[in-house]
């Protein structure tokens, strides 16, 4: 388990994109400039369809 992530901030940035996915955009460690992420949730599937992270967050999560 990666111990880097201690907190996740949710700022109510949630919307439905043109493909019909629910998109959640937020960040970890109170630092949206360095550690942001975007999760695309497939409608009616209860699964994360895709997850993208900022380069610095990706680097910190390599050992997951």
TAVENMO-V262621 format. One record per backbone hydrogen bond with DSSP energy under -1.0 kcal/mol. NH is the residue of the N-H (numbers start at 1). CO is the residue of the C=O. E is the energy in kcal/mol with one decimal. If there is no record, write none. Layout:
NH,CO,E
NH,CO,E
This chain:
9,27,-2.8
14,12,-1.3
15,23,-1.9
17,21,-2.3
20,17,-1.8
22,41,-2.4
23,15,-3.7
24,39,-2.6
25,13,-2.4
26,37,-1.9
27,9,-1.1
28,35,-2.1
29,7,-1.5
31,28,-1.4
35,31,-2.7
37,26,-2.7
38,52,-2.7
39,24,-2.8
40,50,-3.1
41,22,-3.5
42,47,-1.5
45,42,-1.6
49,40,-2.8
50,40,-1.5
52,38,-2.8
54,36,-2.5
58,54,-2.7
59,55,-2.1
60,56,-1.7
61,57,-1.5
64,61,-1.8
